[in-house]
Amino acid sequence: MSAEPPSDYRLDEVDATSEVARNVGLARQTMAADLVTRGDGWERGVRSVLLANDKISIEVVVDRGLDIASARIRQIPVAWRSPTEIVAPWFVENSGYGPHRGFFGGLLTTCGLDHIGLPEEKPADRFAYPRRAKDAFPMHGRISGTPARLMGYGVREFASGLEAYVEGIVTQVAVFGEHLALTRRVSIRYGSSTVRVEDEVANQGYAASPLAMMYHVNAGWPVIAPGARVAIAGRLLRGEGDGSIIGAPKLAKPERTWLFAAAPDASGRGFAGVANARVDAKHAAGLKVAWETANLPTLAQWELAMGAGHYATGLEPSTLLVESPANGPRFPTLPPGESKKLGLTLELLLGDAGEELLSASQTSRRKAR
């Protein structure tokens, strides 16, 4: 009988910084950061960077706010993709409910930077331009429909391993209006199933601005299916429907939303997740979201189950304040010349069929006050 090959050539035992890794071309074989351009329909001209490592692959859409469309772990899809395509920014309808015509869902859609929620008109006196008394804000703001200026992408080696990344700047600006710049870096590391989203929002304008930002994280089939379980560490503030928010949404039901005050752990991190113990005969899969509650104190849960591709669960950390004075600000304020670091981590989960990927301690809920 022939001897077994050396164990240090197994994929799960290769040190990414070793001579073995260099000899076998590990960075080229398992890591990718590829700039591509979509070529047809509503997506024509849209640039994306495809990031991949030995476990996961994601599509970061450069021309849509550096948001994340598809996400897979071992080729199992985790993110929800809506019936719309990745509509090019020049086709995005940035008024009223128009953004719905280009809301591709994906693993991450960013909402903001100075408005989240339903379409709304607000006083514009902060801009000292009396010809425009009010500003009109579209559904969930403008930033996701805005193309980024690409600063860099690639695969790099650092002290502890390999990383595939993309980074850029997304600018929301108007004459006699706001000037907000979102600098974003999205990265994955060899051997890890975690996506890191590192953000900094800067107010480069002359007027103070609300810092209204929400990370619209969307899970879809086969994770969202019978057997799915949602876990949120937080206190329920308000919600809709009968309160049955632990599992997968039932088809042919209207959308529902709930708002939570995030409950930080000992390190100040908030947590939410969704997982399904049987996405097929062999696997369990899911998604965990973690963030700094000092900067993102609330979390919305969104449920969509109308059918025909409208079937998803959203977990959405945000800057919306837990408590606001009567008629006071709903969001923190970002003065001119200042910036704020935000971001979150998204861990794609995979296990054996029947495995509970979210621990019982992570399912705590509290009654609405």
Phi, psi and omega per residue, in radians:
M1 nan 2.480 3.137
S2 -1.386 2.596 3.140
A3 -1.225 2.616 3.088
E4 -1.190 2.582 3.115
P5 -1.136 2.725 3.136
P6 -0.979 2.391 -3.071
S7 -1.176 -0.386 -3.092
D8 -1.312 0.036 3.015
Y9 -1.770 0.034 3.042
R10 -1.279 2.488 -3.089
L11 -0.980 -0.695 -3.066
D12 -1.445 0.057 3.135
E13 -2.159 0.087 -3.124
V14 -1.402 2.187 3.031
D15 -1.318 2.111 -3.032
A16 -1.123 -0.274 -3.129
T17 -1.861 0.133 -3.056
S18 -1.487 2.921 3.058
E19 -1.134 -0.613 3.066
V20 -0.994 -0.798 -3.128
A21 -1.039 -0.707 3.137
R22 -1.221 -0.670 -3.104
N23 -1.150 -0.643 -3.110
V24 -1.592 -0.039 3.124
G25 1.258 0.744 -3.044
L26 -0.961 -0.768 -3.093
A27 -1.065 -0.607 -3.131
R28 -1.483 -0.531 -3.062
Q29 -1.377 -0.635 -3.018
T30 -2.080 -0.233 -3.093
M31 -1.991 2.525 3.127
A32 -2.608 2.559 2.961
A33 -2.546 1.493 -2.966
D34 -1.894 2.171 3.071
L35 -1.467 2.143 -3.137
V36 -2.259 2.790 3.081
T37 -2.206 2.184 3.111
R38 -1.276 2.595 -2.906
G39 -2.156 0.178 -3.046
D40 -2.608 2.758 3.043
G41 1.024 -2.576 -3.136
W42 -1.089 -0.335 -3.068
E43 -1.588 -0.068 -3.025
R44 -1.009 2.217 3.120
G45 1.584 -0.099 -3.101
V46 -1.330 2.187 3.085
R47 -1.587 2.440 3.034
S48 -2.388 2.698 2.950
V49 -1.967 2.142 3.133
L50 -1.601 2.008 3.122
L51 -1.803 2.363 3.125
A52 -2.587 2.562 2.964
N53 -2.308 -2.782 -3.080
D54 -1.304 -0.125 -3.089
K55 -2.150 -0.713 -2.994
I56 -2.275 2.850 3.020
S57 -2.479 2.447 3.125
I58 -2.427 2.745 3.055
E59 -1.988 1.990 3.094
V60 -1.670 2.059 -3.010
V61 -1.581 1.750 -3.068
V62 -1.014 -0.748 -3.042
D63 -1.504 0.152 3.006
R64 -2.306 1.082 3.005
G65 1.200 0.303 -3.054
L66 0.994 0.580 3.031
D67 -1.379 3.004 -3.027
I68 -2.019 2.135 3.126
A69 -1.533 -1.832 -3.085
S70 -1.208 2.622 3.043
A71 -2.575 2.268 -3.125
R72 -2.344 2.567 2.973
I73 -2.139 2.098 -3.049
R74 0.878 0.682 3.097
Q75 1.266 0.114 3.042
I76 -1.588 2.135 -3.129
P77 -1.230 2.451 3.127
V78 -2.029 -0.705 -3.066
A79 -1.395 2.615 3.027
W80 -1.474 2.336 3.018
R81 -1.991 2.144 -3.092
S82 -1.274 2.986 3.106
P83 -1.145 -0.324 3.083
T84 -1.311 2.740 2.999
E85 -1.451 -3.053 3.054
I86 -1.432 1.432 -3.011
V87 -1.061 2.287 3.127
A88 -1.059 2.572 -3.048
P89 -1.049 -0.491 -3.140
W90 -1.288 -0.141 3.051
F91 -1.836 -0.111 -3.100
V92 -1.155 2.341 3.119
E93 -1.666 1.748 -3.052
N94 -1.665 0.955 3.026
S95 -2.653 2.544 3.121
G96 0.955 -2.300 3.080
Y97 -1.593 0.203 -3.129
G98 -0.940 -0.639 3.121
P99 -0.976 -0.380 3.085
H100 -1.052 -0.454 -3.127
R101 -1.323 -0.123 3.109
G102 -2.343 0.298 -3.106
F103 -1.448 1.694 -3.084
F104 -1.429 -0.050 -3.140
G105 1.279 -1.792 3.117
G106 1.308 -3.138 3.105
L107 -1.124 -0.575 -3.114
L108 -2.602 2.167 2.886
T109 -2.068 2.214 -3.133
T110 -1.532 2.296 3.108
C111 -1.963 2.350 -3.100
G112 2.456 -2.788 0.223
L113 -1.695 -0.242 -3.125
D114 -2.078 0.173 3.118
H115 -2.785 2.391 2.900
I116 -2.359 2.729 3.141
G117 1.840 -2.812 -3.072
L118 -1.172 2.772 3.061
P119 -0.980 2.526 -3.013
E120 -2.755 2.646 2.946
E121 -1.901 2.383 -3.126
K122 -2.329 2.670 3.092
P123 -1.009 2.499 -3.113
A124 -1.967 0.368 -3.049
D125 -1.145 -0.348 -3.139
R126 -1.115 -0.309 -3.127
F127 -1.604 -0.020 3.092
A128 0.911 0.768 3.116
Y129 -2.251 1.560 -2.951
P130 -1.136 -0.275 3.119
R131 -1.200 -0.362 3.124
R132 -2.114 1.775 -3.068
A133 -1.316 -0.529 -3.076
K134 -2.347 2.718 2.986
D135 -1.895 2.491 3.058
A136 -1.833 2.263 -3.100
F137 -2.010 2.273 3.099
P138 -1.352 2.992 3.096
M139 -0.912 2.100 3.085
H140 1.057 0.388 3.007
G141 1.400 -3.008 -2.956
R142 -1.862 -0.239 -2.851
I143 -1.186 -0.606 -3.094
S144 -1.200 -0.388 3.109
G145 -1.583 0.218 -3.033
T146 -1.897 2.325 3.093
P147 -1.298 2.625 3.120
A148 -1.669 2.695 2.905
R149 -1.575 1.990 -3.040
L150 -1.271 2.148 -3.126
M151 -1.709 -0.509 -3.135
G152 3.071 2.762 3.044
Y153 -2.818 2.786 3.115
G154 2.693 -2.968 3.054
V155 -2.071 2.240 -3.118
R156 -2.286 2.691 3.070
E157 -1.808 2.358 3.059
F158 -2.285 -3.056 -2.941
A159 -0.976 -0.631 -3.024
S160 -1.899 0.130 3.110
G161 2.728 -2.664 -3.098
L162 -2.031 2.591 -3.134
E163 -2.437 2.374 2.953
A164 -1.865 2.339 -2.997
Y165 -2.577 2.841 2.947
V166 -2.539 2.502 3.129
E167 -2.534 2.635 -3.131
G168 -2.970 -3.097 -3.130
I169 -2.185 2.303 3.080
V170 -2.008 2.176 -3.021
T171 -2.021 2.261 3.034
Q172 -1.969 1.971 -2.970
V173 -2.601 2.570 3.075
A174 -2.594 2.554 2.967
V175 -1.171 2.375 -3.012
F176 0.987 0.644 -3.133
G177 -2.668 -2.766 -3.072
E178 -1.322 2.749 2.996
H179 -2.465 1.616 -3.078
L180 -2.049 2.367 -3.113
A181 -2.165 2.176 3.074
L182 -1.799 1.992 3.025
T183 -1.685 2.141 -3.030
R184 -2.220 2.456 3.027
R185 -2.285 2.160 3.113
V186 -2.005 2.284 -3.066
S187 -2.575 2.695 3.000
I188 -2.360 2.646 -3.108
R189 -2.045 2.632 3.082
Y190 -1.007 2.335 3.111
G191 1.465 -0.017 -3.070
S192 -2.076 2.581 3.047
S193 -1.862 0.366 -3.120
T194 -1.797 2.351 3.039
V195 -1.784 2.203 3.109
R196 -1.803 2.205 3.072
V197 -2.024 1.930 -3.110
E198 -1.929 2.079 -3.055
D199 -2.126 2.635 2.924
E200 -2.463 2.179 3.120
V201 -1.832 2.178 -3.125
A202 -2.048 2.396 3.030
N203 -1.630 1.780 -3.127
Q204 -1.702 0.175 -3.131
G205 -1.662 -2.941 -3.097
Y206 -1.802 -0.112 -3.099
A207 -2.111 2.549 3.050
A208 -1.076 2.642 -3.085
S209 -2.353 2.520 2.928
P210 -1.114 2.456 3.031
L211 -1.723 1.447 -3.092
A212 -1.804 1.882 -3.052
M213 -2.532 2.380 3.107
M214 -2.420 2.359 3.102
Y215 -1.666 1.773 -3.056
H216 -1.487 1.566 -3.098
V217 -1.614 2.218 -2.962
N218 -2.177 2.107 3.047
A219 -1.800 2.513 -3.128
G220 -2.361 -2.971 -3.139
W221 -1.081 2.500 0.108
P222 -1.570 0.007 3.080
V223 -1.144 -0.830 3.094
I224 -1.490 1.744 -3.091
A225 -2.918 2.942 3.089
P226 -0.870 2.303 -3.076
G227 1.807 -0.204 3.122
A228 -1.174 2.620 3.120
R229 -2.373 2.271 3.129
V230 -1.761 2.420 3.104
A231 -2.300 2.264 3.139
I232 -2.394 2.201 3.034
A233 -1.545 1.772 -3.098
G234 3.063 3.040 3.140
R235 -1.849 2.166 -3.111
L236 -1.207 2.160 3.118
L237 -1.641 -0.796 3.117
R238 -2.859 2.822 -3.132
G239 -2.921 -3.076 -3.067
E240 -2.244 2.669 3.053
G241 1.486 -2.745 -2.993
D242 -1.566 0.044 3.095
G243 1.469 0.106 -3.136
S244 -1.455 1.393 -2.954
I245 -1.997 0.238 -3.093
I246 -1.435 -0.658 -2.995
G247 -1.911 -2.775 -3.122
A248 -1.285 2.582 3.079
P249 -1.176 2.596 3.099
K250 -1.572 2.387 -3.092
L251 -1.060 2.707 3.100
A252 1.141 0.587 3.067
K253 -2.074 2.580 3.101
P254 -1.192 2.824 3.116
E255 -1.131 2.647 3.086
R256 -2.415 2.670 3.087
T257 -2.404 2.654 3.051
W258 -2.373 2.644 3.104
L259 -2.116 2.333 -3.136
F260 -2.123 2.567 2.859
A261 -1.521 2.061 -3.057
A262 -1.126 2.435 3.086
A263 -1.824 1.867 -3.071
P264 -1.262 2.668 3.005
D265 -1.470 -2.958 -3.073
A266 -1.088 -0.424 3.135
S267 -1.658 0.080 3.120
G268 1.482 0.248 -3.101
R269 -1.716 2.419 3.005
G270 -1.573 2.815 -3.079
F271 -2.497 2.464 2.926
A272 -2.636 2.677 -3.138
G273 -2.815 2.855 3.030
V274 -2.519 2.421 -3.121
A275 -2.632 2.724 3.098
N276 -2.269 2.192 -3.058
A277 -1.276 -0.210 3.126
R278 -2.545 1.594 3.036
V279 -1.557 -0.356 2.957
D280 -2.748 -2.963 -3.038
A281 -1.145 -0.371 -3.024
K282 -2.009 -0.278 -2.904
H283 -2.254 2.595 2.820
A284 -1.882 2.616 -3.122
A285 -2.644 2.799 -3.141
G286 -3.129 -2.804 -3.000
L287 -2.676 2.352 3.006
K288 -2.078 2.480 3.107
V289 -2.135 2.340 3.108
A290 -2.392 2.562 -3.052
W291 -2.805 2.907 3.097
E292 -1.449 2.025 -3.080
T293 -1.249 -0.353 3.092
A294 -1.102 -0.540 -3.137
N295 -1.737 -0.493 -3.123
L296 -2.235 1.471 -2.957
P297 -1.406 -0.198 -3.064
T298 -2.222 2.820 3.087
L299 -2.437 2.275 3.005
A300 -1.739 2.453 2.957
Q301 -1.915 2.302 -3.093
W302 -2.121 2.407 -3.110
E303 -2.260 2.229 -3.099
L304 -2.267 2.190 -3.038
A305 -2.626 0.690 -3.080
M306 -1.465 -0.188 -3.111
G307 1.534 -3.138 3.140
A308 0.946 0.770 3.136
G309 1.571 -0.154 3.112
H310 -1.656 1.369 -3.078
Y311 -2.622 1.794 -3.009
A312 -2.815 2.831 2.960
T313 -2.208 2.254 3.123
G314 -1.896 2.414 3.033
L315 -2.123 2.043 -2.789
E316 -2.335 1.489 3.033
P317 -1.089 2.533 -3.081
S318 -2.620 2.911 3.071
T319 -1.508 0.004 3.097
L320 -0.967 2.264 -3.084
L321 -1.266 2.537 3.109
V322 -1.146 -0.765 3.126
E323 -2.320 2.404 3.097
S324 -2.286 2.550 3.043
P325 -1.118 2.753 -3.140
A326 -0.937 2.205 -3.118
N327 1.026 0.335 3.134
G328 -1.617 -3.055 -3.090
P329 -1.184 2.469 3.097
R330 -1.588 -0.248 -3.056
F331 -2.344 2.785 3.011
P332 -1.141 2.803 -3.128
T333 -1.838 2.421 3.097
L334 -1.956 1.845 -3.103
P335 -1.194 2.812 3.078
P336 -1.007 2.407 3.108
G337 1.446 -0.059 -3.119
E338 -1.862 2.855 -3.136
S339 -2.439 2.851 -3.128
K340 -2.429 2.290 3.081
K341 -1.545 2.295 3.122
L342 -2.290 -2.839 3.087
G343 2.242 3.137 -3.137
L344 -2.878 2.977 3.031
T345 -2.079 2.523 -3.116
L346 -2.172 1.963 -3.122
E347 -1.814 2.086 3.057
L348 -1.460 2.333 -2.995
L349 -1.945 2.481 3.074
L350 -2.585 2.362 3.106
G351 -2.665 -3.028 3.096
D352 -1.328 2.605 3.110
A353 -0.950 2.352 -3.113
G354 1.626 -0.207 -3.115
E355 -1.366 2.325 3.060
E356 -1.480 1.861 -3.043
L357 -1.417 -0.253 3.069
L358 -1.962 2.161 -3.085
S359 -1.224 2.731 -3.118
A360 -1.046 -0.550 -3.119
S361 -1.212 -0.239 -3.104
Q362 -1.674 0.181 -3.109
T363 -1.873 0.216 -3.052
S364 -1.142 2.373 3.096
R365 -2.371 2.703 3.098
R366 -2.212 2.688 -3.075
K367 -1.182 2.615 3.059
A368 -1.101 2.471 -3.131
R369 -1.477 nan nan
